[in-house]
């Protein structure tokens, strides 16, 4: 049952229900199952509900039934988002902001950081499974999923594995728990199959479960199954994308065609996960959260739609992700929420949902948006730091700082945008609103840019030369 620390919030919602102020909002009466689905490099413009031309019927159906989080933010690259999602803390607090964790790196997320999986164990979630891409450290067992609060893992430690051979740096990177797994098949399909099997296994038990499904799709290498390629005009007798020497199974005629097919395969998998919840009779009492870890990667077939920028930048196209949340028994769906929120808010929101009030050894940076989801509040005033001097405040203003800013953005001056009125970041308003600009600049300089870590992930190429991957990526230390 929900614990007393959230009773006041639930009571307020319930009172509003009986007074007719919030029709359709239900009072949660038990802890839900939790399914977090993460896409990899999926662009804002690559889902149907945002006007994209890729076939995403199941994501679109989830958007129709659930709550579209229209201003959901991430880090501009993969590993930092995953770390912030699971800790509720800005990843630069533990040295993970500017790059991902490559195969040759000894870096891993600080083992003193408490993951969402650890917290849910305390809340009575017996089964806590992770499927797909890990990417939070692999050089030591202490960094692996089973050592970070998960009870089961199926997938790969590194990013950018081959979708068909499951290899990275010449070695098989596919695991069941911590043992090498030799399952054959397309990675996206295997991840889906494992997630569906876990729902069937856990769904009939008394305790709720937590499933984290981290697809590698549609991240490169661009590889798709032929049936999906055919949906986008693939012709076998035409040249494949890339150079002739590139030995990749599953290449289509163009990058966009291949990328689109990969997204459709992931979408189909999401549909199978949602169907499994329905068939198990637990969809009503399952909280499903879907989002992308960052924007579309430049040059790999993805699209930011009308948003400015791509992955690697703090422009909206790099950090504003398609995101949806649904919990039929917990709050009303079929609506759009414009509250600024994002990856670091998952932990505090889930803690609110399951009634966790125990003190944490380290403070969270995220905030719970539970009251917004229930309709108790329309918005919550807050700041959201995106890194490299970029800050969002009051659900409206976005500061982009030039000095010490992201070199990939190549800007010579600061910008102040009204992202509610100008999500495309076309009109700089710092001269029209100097007081807001100065206050946000002060916050960045005195608060967010003072965050320091004793360690940091080395630059991407550090250690790459002469690196040899461990056999079958077996980590025993």
N, C-alpha and C positions, 0 to 999 in steps of 0.2 A: 504493500500500500504506500501511497505518497506520504512522506514524512512531514512533520509539523512545520519545518522551515518554509515550505511552499504553501502551507494551508491557507495562509492569509490571502495569497494571490488567487488561489483557486476559489476561495470563498467569495472574493470580489467578483470573479467571473460568474460564479453561480448566482449571486445576487442580481447581477446585471441580466442574466438569463431570465430569472423569474420576473424581473421588472420589464422585460421585453426590449431591453436596450441592445442586446447582442444576440439576435435570433440565429440559431444554427450553431452556436459555439457550445461544445459539450464539455462537461467537467471530467478531466481524466481521473479514473478511479483506480488504476493500477499502473505499474511500471510497464512501459511498452517494450516490445522488441525494437531494436535499433539497427537499421541497415544504412550504412553510409556508402554511397557509390561515387567514386572519383574517376573522372576522365582525365586523359593526359594530353595536353596541348590542344584541346578542343576550343575552337574560336567562337567568339560571341555570335558571329554570323553563320555558324555551321549547324544550327538547330532550327527546325521548322518554325517553332513558336516565335523566334526572333526574325523571321522572314528569310531564313536560309533556304537554299535549293537542294540540300541533301535530304534524303528520306530518313526522317527520325520520328516515325509514328508513335513509338512507345514513350519516348521522352516527351513528345508533344501531348500525349494522353495524360502523362503524369502532371504536366504543366496545367492542363485543363482541370484536373481533379484537385490538385494541391494548391500551394501558395508559391507564386513566382517571386523570388527574392531578386528584385530588379536592380538593386545596388549592392551586389555581393562582391567583395574584393578578396584577392589573393596576393601572394608574393608574385613577382614576375617570372619566376622559375620554379622548378619542380620540388627539389628536396626541401627548401625553406617552407613551402606551403604545406607539405606533408608533416613536417615537424611542428609547425604552428597549429595545424589541425588537431594533432594528437596531444599537444601540451597546453594549448590555450595561451601560449606566450610568444612574444615576438622572437623569431629565430635568431636575430642578432644577439640576443641575450646569451646564447650558447654557441656563438661563432659561426652561424649558418645563415648568411644573408645574400652574398654576392655570387655564389656559384653552387653547383650541385655536388654530390659526392661521387666522383668517378671510380671506375673499377680499381685503379692503382692507389687509391687514397687509404690511409690508415684512420681517417677521421670517422667518428660516429657521434650521434647525438649524446650529449653528456648523460651518463647513466644515473645521475642524481635527479634528472628531470623525470617527473611523474607523468605517465601517459594515460590517456583516456581509458585504455584497457585496464590499467591498474585500478583506476577509480571505480570502474563498473564492477570489478571483482568485489570491491568493498560494498557495492550496492546490491550484491546478490546475483549478479549475472554470471552463471556458471560457465556458459559457453561464450567465448570471445575469440572469434576466428578472423584471420586476415587472409585475403586472397589477392594474388596478382603481384604488383610491383611494390617492393619495400623501399629501397633507395634512401635509407636513413643510417647506413653504416653496416659493414659486412666483414671488416678485417678481424673482428673478435666476436666470439659467441655472445658476449655481453651486449652487443649491439643488435642482435637478431630478434625477431618477433617474439619467440617463446620466452625470451629473457626480459621482454618489455610488457608483460601482462597479458599477452595473447595465449590462448590454450591450444590453438591449431593454426598452422600456416600452410598455404599451398601457393606456390608461385616462384618468383625470381627476385634475387637480391639487388641486381643492377638494373639500370635503365637501358633502353635501346638494344634489347636482345632481339635475335632473329625470331620472327613469329612462328616459323615452322620448325627450325632445328633447336630453338631455345638456347642458343649459344651466345656467349659474350666473350670477346678476346680468345676465341677458339675453344672455349670450354663450356660444357653443358651447365647452364644456370637455371635449373628447375628442381624444386624441392617440395617434399611433403614433410611438414614439420622441419626437422633439420637433416633429413636423409635425402640423398640424391634420388630424384624421381625420373623415370624413363618413359612417362606417358607421351604418346605421340598425338599430334594434332595441332591445329591452329590455336595460338596462345589465347586469343580472346574467347574462343569457344570452350577451351579447357577451364578457364577461370570461371566462366558462366556455369558450366556443368558442376564444378566443385561447390560454388555458392548455392546453387539450387539443391544439391544433395544435402548440404548442411541445413538448409531450411526444412527439408523433409525430415531430417534427423532431429533437429532441435525443436521444431514447431509443436510437437506433441507433449513436450515436457512442461512441468509446472513452472520452472524458473524462466524469466525472459532471457533472450540472447542478444548478443552484439555481433554484427557481421560488418567487416570493413572490406569492400570490394574495390580494389585499386587497379583498374584496367591500365594496360600500357598503351592502349589505343586512344587516339590515332597518332601517337608519337612515332617518329621514324625509328627504324627503317620502314619505308612505305611498302607494305606487303599485304595483299588481300587474297581472299579465296575467289576462285573463278566465277562462281555463281553470283557473288556480290559485284564483281567487276562487270559482269554482263548487264547488270541493271543500269550501268552508266555508259553503255555503248562500247564496251571492250571488244576489240577485233583481234583474233589470234594472229592473223597474217600481217598485221601492221607492226611497226617498230615499237619496242617498249621504251619507257622513259629511262633516262640515264645513259651511260656508255655501254658499249657492247661487252666490255670485260667485267661488268658488274654482275657477279653471280648471286643474284637474289631471287629466290622463289617468290612468285606472287606479284611481280611487277605488272602494272597496267600500261596502257599506251601513254598516259600522262600522269603527272603527279596528282593533279586535282582529281582525276578519275579514281586513282588508287586510294587516295585519302578519303574520298567520298564513300567508297566501298568499305573501308575500314570503319568509318563512323557508323554506317548502316549495320555492320556486323555487331558492333558494340551496342547499338540501339536494340537490336534483336535480342541480345543477351539480357539487357535491362528488362525487356518485355518478358523474358522467361523467368527472371527473378520475381517480377511483380505477379506473374501468373502463379508461381509456386506459393507465394504468400496467400493468394486467393484460394488455391486448391487446398491449402492447409487450414483454411478458415481463420487466418490470423491477420489478414490485411488491415482490418479495422483497428487492431491494437498494435500495429507496427508503424513506427516513425521511420520514414524513408527520406533521406537527404541525398540529393544529387548535385554535383557541381564539377567544374573543370579546375585543374590545379593552376592554370594560368592561361594566357591567351594563345592564339595560333602562332606557331613557329614560322618565322619568315622563310619563304622559299620552299615550303614543304606542302603546299596545297591547301592550307587552311585559310579562313577568312575572318577578319575582325568586323565584317559588316561595314556599317558607317562610322564605327569608332576609330579614333586615331591610334596608330601604333600597333605593336605586336608583342609577343613574348620577348622577354629581356628588357622591356621598358616599363616605366610607370605611367605611360599614357593609358587611357582607359582600355584600349584594345589589348594591352598587355596584362592588366590586373583586374578588369571587371569581367567576371565569369558568368556564364549561364548557370543558374542555380534554382533549384526547386525543393520544397519541403512539403511532405504530406503526412498527416496523422489523423485519420478520420475521427477517432474517438477522443482526440485531444483538442482540436481546433478546426474551425470552418475552413474549407478550401474554396476553390474557384474564385481566386482573387489575386491581386498583385500588391505586394508590399514594397514601398520605396525607401524603407529604413536602410541607412547605411549600415552594413554588417559584413561579415566575412569569416575567413578561415579560423581566426583566433577566437571567434565567438562560439564555435561549436562546443567546446568543453564546458564553458560556464552555462550555456543554454541547456545542455544535456544534464549537467549537475542539478539544475533547477527542476528539470522534468522528472528526474528519478529521486529527488529529495536528498541529495548529498549535501551535508552542511559541515562535514568534518574539516578542520583547518588543514591547509596545504603548507608544505615546507617552503614553497616559493609562490609569490603572488601572481595571479593571472593578469594578463593584459587585455584579454577579451572581456566582453560583457554579455550577460544573458539578454536575449531578445524574446524571452518567453512571453512577457506581457504584451509585446507587439503581435506575436503570433496568435494569442488568444483574443486580441482586440481590446484588452484592458487599457492599453495606451496606443495612440496612433503612431507616435515616434518616441525615440529616446535620444536625447542630446548626447553626443559623444564625439571623440576624436579617433581617427583611424590612421595610423602611420603606415605608409607604404614603402618606406625605405628611401635612401638616397635623397633625403630632404623633401619628400613628397608627403603631404598631410591633408587629410579631409576632416572638416569640422562642421558641426551643426547640421549634418545631413545635406549640406548645400555647397560649402566652399572647398575648393581644392587648390592648395599651394604647390607649385612645382618650383623647386629651388635650383638655380643654375650652379652656384658655387658648391663644390663637393657633390654635385648631382651625378646622375647616371651618365657616363661618357657615351653610351649608345644613343642617348637622346640628342646629343650635340646641340645644346641650347646655350645662348650667351646671356640670357636675362631671366629673371624670375617671372613666373606667370601666376595669376590668380583667376580661377574659373568658377563660374556658377554651374556646377555639374547637373543640377536639376533642370535648369533652363538651357544649358549648353553642354550636353554630354559629349559632343564632338570636339570640344576644346578648341574652339575657333576664336573666341573673343577674350582677350586679356583684360581684366577689370581692376588691376591693382591701383591704377591712378584714380579710378572712380570710387574705390573703397579703400583708402589708405590705412584707416584704423584697423580694419580686418586683416589687411595684408601684414601690417607691422606686428599685430598680435600673434598671427599664425607663424610668422618668421621667428618671433621670440620663442614660441613653444618648440619649434623644430630645433633651434640652436641650443636652448637651455634644458630641454627635456629629452627629446628623442635622439639627438645626435650625441648625447653624453652616455648613451647606453654602451657599455663595454663588456667584452668577454675576455677571459684569460687565454682562451684558445680560439682558433678559427680554422675553417677548412682551407687548405692551401689552394692556390690557383689551379685551374682545371688541369693543366699539363704537368704540374709538379709530380714527379715520380713515374711519368709515363714511359720514358725511355728505358728500354731493356726490361720492362715489366713482363712477368710471366704469371698468368692466372693460376690459382691453385686447381688441382685436378678436380673436375666436376664441381668447382666452387664449393668444395667441402671445407667448412670452417670448424676447426676442432679446438683452437686455443681458448 
